[in-house]
Structures are given as C-alpha cells and as structure tokens.
Amino acid sequence: MPYVTVKMLEGRTDEQKKALVEKVTHAVSETVNAPKENITVFIEEMSKNHYAVGGVRKSDE
C-alpha cells in the first residue's frame, strides 16, 4: 500500500493536480508493481509565506 505525499506551493489548477495524481500513481504502480487502487497520493499545498529558501520567504521575492 504505497503512500505518496507531494508538497508544493499553492497556485496550481485542479487540472494540473489531477494530472499530477494520475501520473504519480502510474509511475508508482509501474515501478513497484503495486495495483493502482492501492496507491494513495496526498497533495499538501503551502502558501508562499510559509515557505522559504535561503532565509527568504517566497512571498517576499
């Protein structure tokens, strides 16, 4: 029962998230030979003010 968590900044469309879930599920199924119905994908979105690189929040760029 593979579980996959994708963490990313908010702002993607529903269509993009749908495609992401489908492609991640396919890749995991193909790679570890798991049935697609047993694969769970979580999308965790963060706001740009909750994410920083090099001491600078993305919202401050």
N, C-alpha and C positions, 0 to 999 in steps of 0.2 A: 504494500500500500504506500506508494510514494507520495510525499507531500512536498510541494514546491512553493516557496514564498518569493515573490518578486516585489522588491521595494523600489519605488521610483517617485519622482516629483509629480505632483498633480498637474493636470492640464491636458492629458490625452483624451481623445474622444472615445465614446463607447465602442465604435467600430474598431479602433486601434486596440483597445483592451480585449475585445472579443477575438481578434486575430492573434494577439499575444497568447491568450489562453489556449486557443486551438493549436498553435504551433509549438508551444511548450509541451502540451500534452502529447502531441505526436512525437516530438523529439525524445521525451522520457520513455514513452511506450516502445519506440524503436530501439533505443539504447539499452534499456534494462529488461526488455521483453515483458513489460507489465501491461495487462489489459487496460485500455483507456478508461473504462468505467471504474477502475480502482485508483486513478490518479487524481489528486486534489491540488488545485492551484489557488493560492491566495495572492491577491494584489493589495499591497499596503502602500497607500499614497501619502506623501508628506507635503506639507506646504513649504514654499521656498524659504520662509522664515524659520523653519525647523530643520534646515539642512545647511551645513557649512563645509567648505573645503578650504584648507589653508588659513583658517581663522576668519574667513569671510562668509557670511550667510549669502545664499543665492539671491535672497530678496534685496540685498544691498549692492548687488553688482549693477 
